[in-house]
Amino acid sequence: DVAVHFPGPGKELFSFAGTAGPLATGNTEATPVNGKLSLQEVSLAGVNSVDAGIIPANTDASVSGDANIASANGVIACKGNLTLSNAVVRGAKVSYPIDAQYDLSLQPTTDQIRISAASIKMGPTAVSISGMMNSGVTPAAINARLQTNNASLTELARLASLFGIASNPNDQIKGSISADLTATGTVNAPDVTGSVSANAIQAQDISLTNVHANCNMKDGIVNVSPLSAGIFGGQANGSLTLDTKAAHPPCSLKLDLTGVDT
């Protein structure tokens, strides 16, 4: 049994209870370990005061969760849950807890992580993730699948702004979106393919219904085709291309309109 108390206003307890052994001669990473990790109201600011710089500036949260750890033949399996309360990201407070459930394995010798299943719930928005990440190469490589069902566009835009992705507060986009996306390549410039759909989207004075689109992104170029949606009592079908590499991204839109009320 091992327990560590961090500085902070909560319980601030990190603990581990379990067994290790028999010790592997010449390769400590191959030593079997079985046990349970527990976090009770550990503040990120408290962790940062012990190891300065490990947490980004103006970021804090109270972290609680449990995880079962088991290792064999150099592979570490980890399954558990995590809750971040009173989170502050880049100086902005998140008004709801962030909950995560995960089942993953880590191979330390190759720095590969396999995510069998993971889900992240942020207020009304839930995202499921599966796949692999290889941090043994630079930049890190990924092969992951992301799915979400009826995620709030308003909340997604707010979360994007919290994590430094620019958004215009005058762009009032309402509605919910479902997506099934696959990302491959490097984490800083992944290739993304998949599909998105929405029953209704309200963007200022424009209302879209029954939206369906296939999309892909490669080398920073986003292609959405085919794209279909109901608009002003009629139907729009076409494609959209967006170059995200430019400071002011150029957009090309081609639509065929049928029965639209002008």
C-alpha positions as a Python dict, from the first residue, in 0.01 Angstrom:
ca = {
    (1, 'D'): (0, 0, 0),
    (2, 'V'): (134, 340, -101),
    (3, 'A'): (-31, 679, -48),
    (4, 'V'): (77, 1032, -138),
    (5, 'H'): (-92, 1357, -30),
    (6, 'F'): (-58, 1659, -260),
    (7, 'P'): (-107, 2020, -144),
    (8, 'G'): (-453, 2164, -201),
    (9, 'P'): (-799, 2220, -53),
    (10, 'G'): (-946, 1871, -115),
    (11, 'K'): (-854, 1522, 1),
    (12, 'E'): (-557, 1538, -241),
    (13, 'L'): (-489, 1164, -209),
    (14, 'F'): (-314, 940, -462),
    (15, 'S'): (-295, 576, -353),
    (16, 'F'): (-201, 232, -485),
    (17, 'A'): (-274, -108, -334),
    (18, 'G'): (-149, -424, -500),
    (19, 'T'): (131, -670, -560),
    (20, 'A'): (444, -683, -773),
    (21, 'G'): (663, -978, -858),
    (22, 'P'): (840, -1198, -902),
    (23, 'L'): (1104, -943, -1004),
    (24, 'A'): (1226, -988, -1362),
    (25, 'T'): (1605, -1004, -1378),
    (26, 'G'): (1758, -743, -1607),
    (27, 'N'): (1421, -605, -1723),
    (28, 'T'): (1214, -440, -1449),
    (29, 'E'): (939, -351, -1699),
    (30, 'A'): (864, -723, -1735),
    (31, 'T'): (786, -758, -1362),
    (32, 'P'): (415, -844, -1320),
    (33, 'V'): (213, -583, -1130),
    (34, 'N'): (-150, -612, -1021),
    (35, 'G'): (-338, -358, -816),
    (36, 'K'): (-569, -63, -792),
    (37, 'L'): (-493, 307, -834),
    (38, 'S'): (-713, 568, -669),
    (39, 'L'): (-732, 946, -701),
    (40, 'Q'): (-941, 1143, -452),
    (41, 'E'): (-988, 1515, -520),
    (42, 'V'): (-633, 1566, -647),
    (43, 'S'): (-600, 1923, -774),
    (44, 'L'): (-393, 1974, -1088),
    (45, 'A'): (-258, 2296, -935),
    (46, 'G'): (-129, 2092, -640),
    (47, 'V'): (45, 1848, -875),
    (48, 'N'): (194, 2141, -1063),
    (49, 'S'): (334, 2286, -739),
    (50, 'V'): (529, 1961, -688),
    (51, 'D'): (642, 1927, -1052),
    (52, 'A'): (626, 2275, -1206),
    (53, 'G'): (531, 2293, -1573),
    (54, 'I'): (362, 1952, -1596),
    (55, 'I'): (20, 2121, -1615),
    (56, 'P'): (-46, 2398, -1875),
    (57, 'A'): (-74, 2755, -1746),
    (58, 'N'): (-414, 2873, -1615),
    (59, 'T'): (-542, 2513, -1608),
    (60, 'D'): (-680, 2338, -1300),
    (61, 'A'): (-933, 2074, -1192),
    (62, 'S'): (-1015, 1843, -904),
    (63, 'V'): (-949, 1488, -1026),
    (64, 'S'): (-1103, 1171, -881),
    (65, 'G'): (-1113, 818, -1016),
    (66, 'D'): (-1017, 453, -985),
    (67, 'A'): (-823, 222, -1214),
    (68, 'N'): (-735, -147, -1212),
    (69, 'I'): (-376, -209, -1327),
    (70, 'A'): (-239, -541, -1449),
    (71, 'S'): (87, -604, -1632),
    (72, 'A'): (230, -918, -1791),
    (73, 'N'): (507, -976, -2043),
    (74, 'G'): (583, -605, -2060),
    (75, 'V'): (226, -497, -2144),
    (76, 'I'): (31, -286, -1893),
    (77, 'A'): (-350, -305, -1899),
    (78, 'C'): (-549, -25, -1736),
    (79, 'K'): (-926, -4, -1695),
    (80, 'G'): (-1109, 257, -1493),
    (81, 'N'): (-1286, 590, -1467),
    (82, 'L'): (-1193, 954, -1416),
    (83, 'T'): (-1390, 1266, -1320),
    (84, 'L'): (-1266, 1625, -1350),
    (85, 'S'): (-1465, 1871, -1139),
    (86, 'N'): (-1440, 2252, -1126),
    (87, 'A'): (-1220, 2241, -1435),
    (88, 'V'): (-1049, 2555, -1561),
    (89, 'V'): (-895, 2542, -1911),
    (90, 'R'): (-680, 2831, -2033),
    (91, 'G'): (-833, 3053, -1764),
    (92, 'A'): (-1195, 2972, -1857),
    (93, 'K'): (-1413, 2770, -1621),
    (94, 'V'): (-1597, 2462, -1748),
    (95, 'S'): (-1947, 2471, -1597),
    (96, 'Y'): (-1991, 2092, -1580),
    (97, 'P'): (-1783, 1791, -1476),
    (98, 'I'): (-1587, 1592, -1736),
    (99, 'D'): (-1632, 1215, -1698),
    (100, 'A'): (-1425, 946, -1868),
    (101, 'Q'): (-1441, 566, -1882),
    (102, 'Y'): (-1148, 383, -2041),
    (103, 'D'): (-1002, 41, -2117),
    (104, 'L'): (-651, 60, -2262),
    (105, 'S'): (-313, -112, -2271),
    (106, 'L'): (38, 33, -2284),
    (107, 'Q'): (356, -126, -2417),
    (108, 'P'): (640, 79, -2258),
    (109, 'T'): (918, -66, -2474),
    (110, 'T'): (755, 71, -2791),
    (111, 'D'): (549, 356, -2637),
    (112, 'Q'): (234, 221, -2801),
    (113, 'I'): (-111, 268, -2648),
    (114, 'R'): (-407, 58, -2758),
    (115, 'I'): (-748, 200, -2667),
    (116, 'S'): (-996, -86, -2662),
    (117, 'A'): (-1276, 147, -2557),
    (118, 'A'): (-1300, 495, -2411),
    (119, 'S'): (-1581, 742, -2362),
    (120, 'I'): (-1566, 1106, -2259),
    (121, 'K'): (-1876, 1292, -2142),
    (122, 'M'): (-1864, 1671, -2120),
    (123, 'G'): (-2204, 1795, -2006),
    (124, 'P'): (-2453, 1702, -2282),
    (125, 'T'): (-2176, 1601, -2523),
    (126, 'A'): (-2043, 1243, -2528),
    (127, 'V'): (-1765, 1106, -2747),
    (128, 'S'): (-1642, 747, -2781),
    (129, 'I'): (-1286, 668, -2894),
    (130, 'S'): (-1099, 351, -2993),
    (131, 'G'): (-774, 278, -3173),
    (132, 'M'): (-399, 310, -3125),
    (133, 'M'): (-136, 577, -3060),
    (134, 'N'): (238, 536, -3112),
    (135, 'S'): (439, 796, -2919),
    (136, 'G'): (764, 611, -2992),
    (137, 'V'): (795, 811, -3316),
    (138, 'T'): (812, 1188, -3372),
    (139, 'P'): (556, 1322, -3430),
    (140, 'A'): (334, 1064, -3260),
    (141, 'A'): (122, 849, -3492),
    (142, 'I'): (-244, 762, -3448),
    (143, 'N'): (-504, 527, -3593),
    (144, 'A'): (-825, 609, -3410),
    (145, 'R'): (-1201, 612, -3452),
    (146, 'L'): (-1420, 883, -3298),
    (147, 'Q'): (-1796, 863, -3270),
    (148, 'T'): (-2055, 1097, -3125),
    (149, 'N'): (-2433, 1097, -3133),
    (150, 'N'): (-2646, 1412, -3115),
    (151, 'A'): (-2362, 1626, -2977),
    (152, 'S'): (-2455, 1988, -2911),
    (153, 'L'): (-2297, 2222, -3168),
    (154, 'T'): (-2315, 2508, -2917),
    (155, 'E'): (-2117, 2308, -2662),
    (156, 'L'): (-1868, 2184, -2923),
    (157, 'A'): (-1798, 2545, -3028),
    (158, 'R'): (-1755, 2646, -2663),
    (159, 'L'): (-1519, 2356, -2595),
    (160, 'A'): (-1319, 2442, -2907),
    (161, 'S'): (-1275, 2799, -2783),
    (162, 'L'): (-1160, 2671, -2441),
    (163, 'F'): (-885, 2471, -2609),
    (164, 'G'): (-765, 2764, -2817),
    (165, 'I'): (-953, 2704, -3141),
    (166, 'A'): (-1078, 3044, -3252),
    (167, 'S'): (-1451, 3101, -3277),
    (168, 'N'): (-1659, 3410, -3340),
    (169, 'P'): (-1904, 3479, -3053),
    (170, 'N'): (-2142, 3634, -3310),
    (171, 'D'): (-2172, 3300, -3491),
    (172, 'Q'): (-2472, 3154, -3310),
    (173, 'I'): (-2488, 2794, -3430),
    (174, 'K'): (-2750, 2573, -3269),
    (175, 'G'): (-2843, 2210, -3316),
    (176, 'S'): (-2689, 1870, -3267),
    (177, 'I'): (-2461, 1660, -3482),
    (178, 'S'): (-2371, 1292, -3513),
    (179, 'A'): (-2036, 1183, -3653),
    (180, 'D'): (-1833, 870, -3723),
    (181, 'L'): (-1474, 969, -3807),
    (182, 'T'): (-1142, 787, -3849),
    (183, 'A'): (-810, 966, -3801),
    (184, 'T'): (-479, 823, -3924),
    (185, 'G'): (-126, 958, -3962),
    (186, 'T'): (42, 1204, -3724),
    (187, 'V'): (-129, 1380, -3434),
    (188, 'N'): (-34, 1726, -3562),
    (189, 'A'): (-163, 1666, -3917),
    (190, 'P'): (-395, 1363, -3927),
    (191, 'D'): (-587, 1237, -4228),
    (192, 'V'): (-956, 1225, -4135),
    (193, 'T'): (-1239, 1045, -4314),
    (194, 'G'): (-1597, 973, -4217),
    (195, 'S'): (-1955, 1091, -4217),
    (196, 'V'): (-2160, 1353, -4032),
    (197, 'S'): (-2533, 1410, -4004),
    (198, 'A'): (-2779, 1638, -3825),
    (199, 'N'): (-3154, 1661, -3803),
    (200, 'A'): (-3152, 2040, -3779),
    (201, 'I'): (-2890, 2317, -3767),
    (202, 'Q'): (-2961, 2685, -3707),
    (203, 'A'): (-2681, 2924, -3813),
    (204, 'Q'): (-2806, 3279, -3748),
    (205, 'D'): (-3089, 3323, -4003),
    (206, 'I'): (-3018, 3004, -4199),
    (207, 'S'): (-3196, 2680, -4107),
    (208, 'L'): (-3073, 2347, -4238),
    (209, 'T'): (-3263, 2019, -4199),
    (210, 'N'): (-3181, 1655, -4263),
    (211, 'V'): (-2812, 1726, -4318),
    (212, 'H'): (-2591, 1442, -4446),
    (213, 'A'): (-2231, 1459, -4564),
    (214, 'N'): (-1920, 1251, -4623),
    (215, 'C'): (-1599, 1431, -4538),
    (216, 'N'): (-1225, 1386, -4551),
    (217, 'M'): (-924, 1597, -4456),
    (218, 'K'): (-573, 1548, -4594),
    (219, 'D'): (-278, 1788, -4571),
    (220, 'G'): (-507, 2048, -4415),
    (221, 'I'): (-757, 2039, -4703),
    (222, 'V'): (-1113, 1956, -4599),
    (223, 'N'): (-1346, 1810, -4861),
    (224, 'V'): (-1715, 1760, -4788),
    (225, 'S'): (-1882, 1565, -5069),
    (226, 'P'): (-2153, 1471, -5125),
    (227, 'L'): (-2334, 1724, -4908),
    (228, 'S'): (-2712, 1736, -4887),
    (229, 'A'): (-2950, 1941, -4674),
    (230, 'G'): (-3295, 2091, -4671),
    (231, 'I'): (-3290, 2472, -4688),
    (232, 'F'): (-3568, 2736, -4718),
    (233, 'G'): (-3832, 2481, -4810),
    (234, 'G'): (-3617, 2320, -5080),
    (235, 'Q'): (-3314, 2096, -5120),
    (236, 'A'): (-2942, 2166, -5162),
    (237, 'N'): (-2693, 1911, -5295),
    (238, 'G'): (-2326, 1970, -5365),
    (239, 'S'): (-1977, 1989, -5219),
    (240, 'L'): (-1751, 2212, -5009),
    (241, 'T'): (-1373, 2251, -4997),
    (242, 'L'): (-1185, 2437, -4724),
    (243, 'D'): (-810, 2501, -4701),
    (244, 'T'): (-735, 2522, -4328),
    (245, 'K'): (-363, 2597, -4373),
    (246, 'A'): (-413, 2961, -4470),
    (247, 'A'): (-444, 3241, -4213),
    (248, 'H'): (-779, 3328, -4375),
    (249, 'P'): (-898, 2987, -4503),
    (250, 'P'): (-1042, 3005, -4857),
    (251, 'C'): (-1365, 2814, -4911),
    (252, 'S'): (-1513, 2678, -5233),
    (253, 'L'): (-1881, 2582, -5239),
    (254, 'K'): (-2078, 2423, -5521),
    (255, 'L'): (-2452, 2364, -5478),
    (256, 'D'): (-2747, 2253, -5687),
    (257, 'L'): (-3067, 2406, -5546),
    (258, 'T'): (-3417, 2265, -5600),
    (259, 'G'): (-3740, 2430, -5485),
    (260, 'V'): (-3567, 2682, -5259),
    (261, 'D'): (-3785, 2979, -5154),
    (262, 'T'): (-3584, 3287, -5260),
}
